[in-house]
Amino acid sequence: MTAPTILADPPSSHPPTSHPQHADQKPAPAAEIPAMAPSFPLPALRPARRALRVRHIVLGLATASSLLAGLYWGLLASDLYVCEAQVVVVRADMGGVDPGGLGGLLSGLPGGGNRADQMLLRSHLLSLDMLARLDAELHLRQRYADHAHDPLARLRDAHAPLARFADYMKRRIAIDYDDNEGVLHVEAAAFDPQTAQAIVATMLREGAQFMNRNDHRLAQVQVDFLSGEAQRMGARNEAARKALLAYQNKAGMVSPEDTLQSVAGTIAQLEARRSALQTQLGTLEAYLVPSHPDVVALRQQIAAVDGELARERDRAASNAPGALNRSADAFRQLEQEAQFSQGLYQTTLAALEKGRITAMQAMKQVSVIQSPSLPEYPARPRRFVNTLVFTLAAFLTAGIALLLVAVVRDHID
């Protein structure tokens, strides 16, 4: 009987490990043994290629946008002609300012005394009313919406509402006030030099009319009021004079007061004569009998003086309607009314003349320092500057975008 043959395990190709194994530890299955990594790192190359691709895309977009901007500003952008003018608002009464007062000090400063007028003029030049007048006179919407110009610079619709047209014209019209010089700078840009010059000239003309119209309206209201008062005072004065003349004709005397004074003088003379006769009568009665002819004559003279004195006193002052004191009082009232009406009429005439002078002094003149001349060359767009600025902005934006991408990638890793 033969003994069983014991086959030995094939030798392992792996070198034996130096770590001892416990008796109860089982060997690991062959499927659980990790495979060896390849000799080159493929996964590490993919993020680098992705970052390089993003960088190329961003820089390519920046370069393409810069080229398009250069193409637009260099070839497609329409020329804009800019017309400029410098004006200052001057009052006609600036010479009447007291040089020793605060007004004189302020008027000596640049722009002093007329800054409010110039700011008012600026507001009117930028108003919708001014834009409506410009469009009605120069047909600006059709000019700026002409399809011969590039789409980015022209007005989109020739029948655009006035509000949208005003938003568009804010890029074409600029009005600035220089505090140092006290001058208002007006400029307008158009696709042809004639239109730019016409815009500025029309604005200055309408602005001058507007500045004078407001002050003239107020001054004219004052002048009209004073003219009406002068006519009313003239009619009142004429009525008072006619009433005075009618009373003089009715009373039959020029001045009842003078007549009353004359009667008062006569009464004083009669009283003095009566006193003298009384004295003489007393002297004669001292040595003559009462029936003496001289005594009787003196008594008759005294009685005559007394009668005349009584009549003059009744004429001067009594309850009768024709008494001189009543006539003088009525005449005095009529004369005072006539004098008062005459004074009011003269005062009103003086105020009317002063109001007319003030209305002339209130006139404002828009003095043109630099007239709106015809532009000789297009001042806009600044092609090289715009292209350079756009290129710098594009690459700056690209750099910021790449920086943000790098920060995000580092945060994810």
Secondary structure, DSSP 8 states (H G I E B T S, - for coil): ------------SS---SS---TT-----STTS-----SS-HHHHHHHHHHHHHHHHHHHHHHHHHHHHHHIIIIIS--BEEEEEEEEEEETTGGGS-TTSHHHHHHHSTTTTTHHHHHHHHHHHTSHHHHHHHHHHH-HHHHHT-TTS-TTTS-S-TT--HHHHHHHHTTTEEEEEETTTTEEEEEEEESSHHHHHHHHHHHHHHHHHHHHHHHHHHHHHHHHHHHHHHHHHHHHHHHHHHHHHHHHHHHTSS-HHHHHHHHHHHHHHHHHHHHHHHHHHHHHHHHS-TTSHHHHHHHHHHHHHHHHHHHHHHHHSSSSTT-HHHHHHHHHHHHHHHHHHHHHHHHHHHHHHHHHHHHHHT-EEEEEEE------S--B--HHHHHHHHHHHHHHHHHHHHHHHHHHHHHH-
